[in-house]
Amino acid sequence: MPNSPSDPPRRITVQRRGPLLVEGPVEVELEDGSTVSSDRFRVALCTCRRSRRYPWCDTSHRDRA
């Protein structure tokens, strides 16, 4: 998903004790070098690693907040 110079920058919203909200579509490169993608207009990326759908947030962080 290369960006052209005319594309607006992606907006990332940081939430205290929550996921990173990223305006999509997005492609995420994982630690092992594999990639996952989503064509949704906004995605929530897990920052606590409790999600069963990692790297996508499934709100598991709420259990231990």
JOPEMO-V935053 format. One record per pair of residues at least 4 apart in sequence whose C-alpha atoms are under 6 Angstrom apart, sorted by the first residue. I is the first residue (numbers start at 1). GAP is how many residues later the second one is. D is the distance in whole Angstrom. If there is no record, write none. Layout:
I;GAP;D + I;GAP;D
//
This chain:
10;13;6 + 11;11;6 + 11;12;6 + 12;9;6 + 12;10;5 + 13;7;6 + 13;8;5 + 14;6;5 + 19;25;6 + 19;26;5 + 19;27;5 + 19;28;6 + 20;24;6 + 20;25;5 + 21;22;6 + 21;23;5 + 22;20;6 + 22;21;5 + 23;18;6 + 23;19;4 + 24;16;6 + 24;17;5 + 24;18;5 + 25;13;6 + 25;14;4 + 25;15;6 + 25;16;6 + 26;11;6 + 26;12;5 + 27;9;6 + 27;10;4 + 28;7;5 + 28;8;5 + 29;4;6 + 29;5;6 + 29;6;4 + 30;4;5 + 30;5;6 + 44;12;6 + 44;13;5 + 45;10;6 + 45;11;5 + 45;12;5 + 46;9;5 + 46;10;5 + 46;11;4 + 50;10;6 + 51;6;6 + 51;7;5 + 51;9;5
//
